[in-house]
Amino acid sequence: MKKNKNWKDYFFWNKFHSGVLMENLLFFLMIGLFGIIYIGNCHYAEKKARKIQVIEKEVQRLNRQHMALVAKVMNETKHAAVEKDVKAKGLKPPEDRPYRIVSY
């Protein structure tokens, strides 16, 4: 004789008994623990990536500032710029050539 199927028979949880679920409880807990560790690791990596982006922007800003200072120093140490600054202070270049000391 054929058994009539009830609507509850079509859902999978009625086919398993609580014993099977309890036997695999450690497996489900382990999967849950791995999921929590994975989510925490993702949040940690995203936080570090944001910090890296902020530091990269700061490094770029400092690099531009450094290059501007280097260009300013290079411009101020040119012969013409030094000569102009020296003339403003009242100094002038010597008229005669410097003496050369020769030893025998």
C-alpha positions in Angstrom: 0.0 0.0 0.0 1.3 3.4 -0.9 1.8 6.0 1.8 0.3 9.4 1.2 2.9 12.2 1.5 2.2 15.0 3.8 3.3 18.6 3.0 5.9 18.4 5.8 7.7 15.5 4.0 8.9 17.8 1.3 11.1 19.9 3.6 14.6 18.6 4.4 14.6 19.3 8.1 12.0 16.7 8.8 14.2 14.0 7.2 17.0 14.6 9.7 16.8 13.8 13.3 18.2 15.9 16.1 20.9 13.2 16.6 22.5 13.9 13.3 22.5 17.6 14.1 24.1 17.0 17.5 26.7 14.7 16.0 27.9 17.5 13.7 27.6 20.3 16.2 31.4 20.7 16.5 31.6 21.0 12.8 29.0 23.8 12.7 30.7 25.6 15.5 34.1 25.3 13.7 32.5 26.7 10.5 31.0 29.6 12.5 34.3 30.3 14.2 36.1 30.4 10.8 33.4 32.7 9.5 33.9 35.1 12.4 37.7 35.1 11.9 37.2 35.7 8.2 35.0 38.7 8.8 37.4 40.1 11.4 40.3 39.7 9.0 38.4 41.5 6.2 37.7 44.4 8.5 41.3 44.6 9.7 42.6 44.5 6.1 40.2 47.3 5.0 41.2 49.4 7.9 44.9 48.9 7.1 44.3 49.7 3.4 42.6 53.0 4.4 45.5 53.9 6.7 48.0 53.1 3.8 46.1 55.4 1.5 46.2 58.3 4.0 49.9 57.8 4.5 50.5 57.6 0.8 48.8 61.0 0.3 50.9 62.4 3.2 54.1 61.1 1.6 53.1 62.7 -1.8 52.5 66.0 -0.1 55.8 65.9 1.7 57.6 64.9 -1.5 56.2 67.9 -3.3 57.2 70.1 -0.4 60.7 68.7 -0.4 61.0 69.2 -4.2 59.9 72.8 -3.8 62.5 73.4 -1.1 65.2 71.8 -3.1 64.3 74.0 -6.1 64.4 77.1 -3.9 67.8 76.2 -2.5 69.2 75.4 -6.0 68.0 78.8 -7.2 69.5 80.6 -4.2 72.9 79.0 -4.6 73.4 80.0 -8.3 76.4 82.2 -8.9 74.2 85.2 -10.0 71.9 84.9 -7.0 74.9 84.7 -4.6 76.6 87.7 -6.3 73.4 89.7 -6.1 73.1 89.0 -2.3 76.7 89.8 -1.7 76.5 93.2 -3.6 73.4 94.0 -1.5 75.6 93.6 1.7 78.2 95.9 0.3 80.8 93.4 -0.7 82.4 93.3 -4.2 84.6 90.9 -6.0 88.4 91.5 -6.0 89.9 93.4 -9.0 93.2 91.4 -9.1 93.6 87.7 -9.4 94.4 85.7 -6.3 98.0 84.7 -5.7 99.0 81.2 -6.4 101.5 79.6 -4.1 103.9 77.2 -5.8 106.1 75.0 -3.7 109.3 73.4 -5.1 
